Amino acid sequence: MSTSIKNIKVSIQQGEQSLTAVVQAFLDKTAKSKTNSFVETFNEEALAAAIKIEAKIKDGSAGKLAGLVIGLKDNICYKNHIVTASSKILENFESLFDATVTQRLIAEDAIILGRLNCDEFAMGSANENSVYGPTHNPHDLERVPGGSSGASAAAVAEGLCHASLGTDTGGSVRQPAAFCGVVGFKPTYGRISRYGIIAYGSSFDQVGIFANNIEDTAIIAEVISGQDEFDATSSNQSVPNYSEALTISRKVKIAYFEDTVNHPSIDPEISQAIKDKIEALKVLGHQVDPVQFDYTDHLVPTYYVLTTAEASSNLARYDGVHYGYRSDDANDTESTYVNSRTEGFGLEVKRRIMTGTFVLSSGYYDAYYGKAQKVRNLITQKTNDILDQYDFILSPTTPETAFKHGEKTDDPIKMYLSDIFTVHANLSGIPAISIPIRNHSNGMPIGLQLSAKKFDESALFAFADSCMKEI
Ligand code: GLN
């Protein structure tokens, strides 16, 4: 089954395959899957949509995404469907409205197959913090798919849908994409509306895309990007037709951070794979230079101070009154709040709410939150300076390949360090993409990350596409 949306549409138009059969095949495969990726599939609706959209493809009235079957991470709202952020506190919560991204997908005739497992409230790097149980990596079920959008990556890698949406606050699209061997894209902050996304760290959160190739990623991006009156942080910059500009004929300038490629935490085979790609790019005539970046070891601490602070504020709304779960021991206001939150949130979410409340508390605000804001500014300035001189920054996506289940569960710091190369783009608001480059000798995929200037997604897609084909 071809995975390029454009080809699928043509083959349906020519009667070579039926969209209903495509959807049915995904549903059958999902029912047998051992990865625990989809936590719910919308069988009847998806099949009914397939009949309608197939007719539209045949009479020429179909939207841009006709033929595409997509999964949604379980923190993206879809009207009249359950959305829980994989948390007990939102057990059986039904969304009253569509997220802007959901509405835009449907308006262009994408078929939504179901909702995908994730780490609770998108907090995690292994998709192990979920009320639905862990998701497994399709390349090796004993290994994690990455997180927090682990199942969004696993489902595309396993062939349970053509593409999926996730969210990326610190790497939650790119890290699982690297672990599962698919493309994972995080846009510039403000490029895609956050309306209808369950908030984690609002100044970091962005919707991201998983697909098998850049062309599909680019088409989905051009559909869901753009200003939205419901999200004041969405940009009014116009959205180019990314998928029609996928060739880049000029030679580009690429920077890489020497201490990233040689970082002590990095697996030697990943380091070598990245160095090989750097050489291959030079052979093609591109300029690739090592540049000084002194903040690598400050990235993860800065990210975790700021995002836990934002999370503690965002998650205050789950109080046993407004949404979802209420404790059976709720007898008055205090016990409603305390018992509902104690029983409803998982361990990692509680750890972050407490950390965030601490860093925002009056005695520590300046030392932690205020300081981290300043470091974020320095990181952003330095990044912008580098991108004034270079088209792209290249790095590994992750320091290691997908690890085994349980390997880091008891050591949050170890877990947090797996985000070391991805949080940079979220701290500085730039777009970034992870592409699969080769397999490690342990059989697991390795990802290469490219990031670009703010709102330079066009060049990023075009160059990433050429890298996937040429190096
Ligand atoms: N792994 C990171 C975290 O746990 C990133 C999560 C994300 O991007 N949602 O916060």
Residues whose N, C-alpha, C, O or C-beta is under 5 A from the ligand:
A	BS01	LIG	A122 M123 G124 S125 G147 S148 T167 D168 T169 G170 G171 S172 D419
